[in-house]
């Protein structure tokens, strides 16, 4: 069994849709203490899971359901993924709708909580909706933290400041791992800087 | 040492600083077998607020097993330690680290030894009920209702079952009460808490309780 890792995205920098969009385009990277080389991390097999405090949406308003919220979000973004799932792909079945309806009534009583299909997309659309605050109020929404996806582990990288040419003292203990190719050592440049 | 230069997109959390990074999905793979990212829908409930990365068994996560089955390696050890810290804190009425610094356990290095010491010295002098009567007159039942009723039921158990375990529980509740008492009320309640400890033969703890709370150190 390969060891995997969960990293939590902070809401200071990331709304859920930021976290998902960025993970799609760049994968995930997490800065860790210099001594953090866990045993059992295997490239390609281990996973870096991303969790976000707003990945699970619970509708508390007694006269509304999660499915209604899904519809409202989908219609607000025609052509979006949620719209496609609900109205175009025909993948969503009556039992999925029932499941979404039932979820609103389950009130997160059970643990572990099994969310219904489409929950991630609903939370994603809600996070980027321009009417987010109104919808939260209207549906009495509460958020719960959930793992929204993963990137396959691709390795450890020691990033050096651009003016550093020798391995800094605090990272000397990594030398065997560097020589064995477990840790890559790199300078970083940014695509937008390159264009300039 | 081979130093490469990588060109990456800017992330919302800012530029990369010098340091060690764990990377996932970087550049995918040439054969296209590794994605940058795989969306999980529905998501998996993860109620842990800590921002520290936690080591998990990926299969347990993906199969949505109970969260206690997630942890591996140092994260599993951390969970065990966390549970054990909570257990000791409940037993002592304060964090174990503090217990090993004050009163009769001052200077000890392990919790087992501290518990042995308390258990060997603790006794029921028969005056605990009197101390409780005094407490009942102070209005503490409305200030700390949960702990007050816990103390009450423990004392009732003690009357029928005069065991060391029950006495240890009483001293733990007294310490918890002292921690939770508002500073303005300490002057009233501290002498009663001290009396409880004295009644149980925990004289050094009684002194420690007074001196620490009076100084406002705890």
Interface residues (C-beta under 8 A of the other chain):
Chain A: X1 X2 X3 X4 X5 X6 X7 X8 X10 X13 X14 X18 X20 X22 X23 X24 X25 X26 X27 X28 X29 X30 X31 X32 X33 X34 X36 X38 X39 X40 X41 X44 X46 X47 X48 X49 X51 X53 X55 X56 X111 X112 X113 X114 X115 X116 X117 X118 X119 X120 X121 X123 X144 X145 X146 X147 X148 X149 X150 X151 X152 X153 X154 X155 X156 X157 X158 X159 X160 X161 X164 X165 X167 X168 X171 X174 X175 X178 X183 X184 X185 X186 X187 X188 X189 X190 X191 X192 X194
Chain B: X1 X2 X3 X4 X5 X6 X7 X8 X9 X10 X11 X12 X13 X14 X15 X16 X17 X18 X19 X20 X21 X22 X23 X24 X25 X26 X27 X28 X29 X33 X34 X35 X36 X37 X38 X39 X40 X41 X42 X43 X44 X45 X46 X47 X48 X49 X50 X51 X53 X54 X55 X56 X57 X58 X59 X61 X64 X65 X66 X67 X70 X72 X73 X74
